Amino acid sequence: MKKLFCVLIIASLTLALSGCGGGGSSPPPTYGVQILSNPTYDGDIELTSNGYIISQNGLASVFAGIDPDTGSETRAFLNFSLSAVPGNAFINSAELDLFIDSFKSIDRIIPIRIELVSFAPPLVGSDYDRIILPPLETVTSNIYLSDVGNHVLIDVTRLVDTAQLLGLGYFQIRILENLGLVNPGVFEINNATTTKAPLLDIIYQ
């Protein structure tokens, strides 16, 4: 009789546990948003022997890299609004889509840095300077000669996640050739057409 009583208690506990969510809860839903850069704020800054040359507002393209012919360096700036992403959202992934219009280098590869920055438009010469406008987070990637005429997808999850943690209303990035001993090269990013303009693809929950 005692053995039967114990079996009944164990059975009752098993039923109680299974009725209290033993099957687990469903994961939170994920959402996706695609954000085009703002051509009014996109631009580039070229450092020449005569100083800074700033180009901005409705440009057909922006440039980044070191010109192997002149030695001047250009850094591109892209600006994306984060208003479509809730401030408390968790960033699952973020991908930057760039369409490469041209490529000039003595090599077939241009290593690049993409830096999260925060500045008030319009661009000023000091935005070029990594000490005056320090990067908040950085990722590295490569642009290849074979990328000309194609879309390049770059994982920028870490950058968008940092922008969220800092409560930034805009995802602003500075693109430059990677630092160190690298062959000079400059590439052109399409900034004109909707199908080729810089695009930020975010998945969040």
Secondary structure, 3 states (H helix, E strand, C coil): CHHHHHHHHHHHHHHHHHCCCCCCCCCCCCEEEEEECCCCCCEEEEEECCEEEEEECCCCEEEEEECCCCCCEEEEEEEEECCCCCCCCCEEEEEEEEEEEEEEECCCEEEEEEEEECCCCCCCHHHHCCCCCCCCEEEEEEEEHHHCCCEEEEECHHHHHHHHHCCCCEEEEEEEECCCCCCCEEEEEECCCCCCCCEEEEEEC
